[in-house]
Amino acid sequence: MIYKYLPAVEGEQRILARIDDDNKCRMTCTEQHPEYLAWVAEGNTPEPVDE
Amino acid sequence: MALTQVDQGLLSTNAQYTGFKNRIINGAMMIDQRNAGASVAGNSVYTLDRWQAFSSVNSKYNVQQTPSATETGYATRVNAGFTNYLAVTSSSAYSVGSGDYFGIEQPIEGYNVADLGFGTANAKTVTLSFWAYSSLTGTFGGALRNSAHNRSYPFSYSIPTANTWTQISITVAGDTSGTWVGATNGVGLDLVFCLGAGSTFSGTAGSWSSNNYLTATGATSVVGTNGATFYVTGVQLEVGSTATSFDYRPYGTELQLCQRYYLKNFFAPIAGYSPTSSRADGTVVFPVPMRIAPTALEQTGTASDYGVYYTGSGTTCTSVPTFASPTTAYGGYVRFNCSAVFSVGGGTLMAPYTTGAYLAWSAEL
C-alpha cells in the first residue's frame, strides 16, 4: 500500500490517493487523515503526482 | 380509580426504565455497514459498527457479524432476543508475550457518558451486561479505560461450559480519580473485551488502576488456541448497580447512531455542477451530523461503478470519486472525474452505475 498525491486544485487542500496492493484506489484523503498520518509516522513518504 | 399518587418506590430507584439507557451503540450487533457479514482480520480496524479490533500482532484472529442460528445452543441467544452476534475466531495458536495485546473495544463518545461523572467525587456506579460464548472455558477478561489509557478497571467473568451462551453482569463503582474527557466528542469511556494480553496489560480485577490494563491477570487467551471461538452480543452499559433488560432500539435509530461515526452511503444521484469540462462536484448531506468532519472518502475502487448524467447524456467516470473540500460534519463534498464532455458550469447528476457502488465517510473515535 502506498499514498500518492492527486493533482492540486487551486484554492483547495492537497488530496492523496491510497493505492492498495492490488493497485486499486479505494480511499482518497487529506493530509490530516489519521490513517495517512499513522502511515507517515512509520517512516513512509507519499509519491508525487503523476507527470 | 384515577391515579393520584406515583409510587415512591418507582421514584427512588436508580434503575433507568426510559430509552437510551444503554451507552453502548450496536450492542446487539445488528449493524455491519463496512463488511455486511464478511469476515475480516482483527488488525486494528473497525469491524461491526462501533466495534474496533486491536492487536499488537496482525492476523491472529478474525471478526465477523453472524446472523445465523447454527451454533450449539443458539436457542438461548435467540430466546434472549439477539439475532446477531460478533464472532471472533482465532487463526493461530499464538503464545502471548508480555507486551502483546488482542481484543475488541468500543470507545464511547464523551457526550454519551459525561453524566457518569467519572473523575469526580460523584462518579456513578455502572453495570455492564452481555451474553458470551466460547469454545474455551474458564475466566475471561476485559476492562474499562479512559481516553489517555492511564485509568483502567480490569474485570473478569466466567464461562463455565464450552459452547454455551452465558449471561454476564459486572458492576463497577465509578472512578473518582484521574482525568476523563467529559462532555466532548473525544473518547469518554472505552470498553474492552480482551482476547489475550501479556503481563504489561493485565492487572488485578475489580479495582481502578493508573495503568493501561486491558484484562484481569490470568484470563484465558483466545488467540492462544487455533480455531478457538469467542462470541458476544447483547452488550449493555448502564447507570446503576443492577443489570436491567436490554435496551432494544428501533433498527433505524441504531443505524443513525452508528452513522455519526461511519456512513456507507449507497447513494441516490447527487445534484451538482461541472466546474471544468471533466469534473462534476456535489454534496451528499449526511443523515446525521458526524462526530467530526471526515478527512477521507471511501469507494469501491472501480471507476466504472460511478458515472455522471449531463445535458441529455451520461458517461462513466475515468477515475474513482475523490474527497473534496469543503467536507464538514454535516455533508461530504465529492468529485467525479470523467472525460472532457461537460459544459463548464452546467448541471450534473452524479450517480452509482452499479448496484454495489457506494460512498463512505468515517469519523470514528
HADDOCK unambig.tbl for C-alpha pairs under 7 A between the chains (distance, minus, plus):
assign (segid A and resid 12 and name CA) (segid B and resid 325 and name CA) 6.67 0.50 0.50
assign (segid A and resid 24 and name CA) (segid B and resid 301 and name CA) 5.42 0.50 0.50
assign (segid A and resid 25 and name CA) (segid B and resid 301 and name CA) 4.99 0.50 0.50
assign (segid A and resid 26 and name CA) (segid B and resid 298 and name CA) 5.56 0.50 0.50
assign (segid A and resid 26 and name CA) (segid B and resid 299 and name CA) 5.22 0.50 0.50
assign (segid A and resid 26 and name CA) (segid B and resid 300 and name CA) 5.67 0.50 0.50
assign (segid A and resid 26 and name CA) (segid B and resid 301 and name CA) 4.23 0.50 0.50
assign (segid A and resid 27 and name CA) (segid B and resid 296 and name CA) 6.68 0.50 0.50
assign (segid A and resid 27 and name CA) (segid B and resid 297 and name CA) 5.55 0.50 0.50
assign (segid A and resid 27 and name CA) (segid B and resid 298 and name CA) 4.35 0.50 0.50
assign (segid A and resid 27 and name CA) (segid B and resid 299 and name CA) 6.33 0.50 0.50
assign (segid A and resid 28 and name CA) (segid B and resid 296 and name CA) 5.57 0.50 0.50
assign (segid A and resid 28 and name CA) (segid B and resid 297 and name CA) 5.47 0.50 0.50
assign (segid A and resid 28 and name CA) (segid B and resid 298 and name CA) 6.69 0.50 0.50
assign (segid A and resid 28 and name CA) (segid B and resid 322 and name CA) 5.66 0.50 0.50
assign (segid A and resid 28 and name CA) (segid B and resid 323 and name CA) 5.68 0.50 0.50
assign (segid A and resid 29 and name CA) (segid B and resid 295 and name CA) 5.61 0.50 0.50
assign (segid A and resid 29 and name CA) (segid B and resid 296 and name CA) 3.95 0.50 0.50
assign (segid A and resid 29 and name CA) (segid B and resid 297 and name CA) 6.30 0.50 0.50
assign (segid A and resid 29 and name CA) (segid B and resid 323 and name CA) 6.04 0.50 0.50
assign (segid A and resid 30 and name CA) (segid B and resid 295 and name CA) 5.59 0.50 0.50
assign (segid A and resid 30 and name CA) (segid B and resid 296 and name CA) 6.42 0.50 0.50
assign (segid A and resid 32 and name CA) (segid B and resid 295 and name CA) 6.68 0.50 0.50
assign (segid A and resid 33 and name CA) (segid B and resid 295 and name CA) 5.16 0.50 0.50
assign (segid A and resid 33 and name CA) (segid B and resid 296 and name CA) 6.52 0.50 0.50
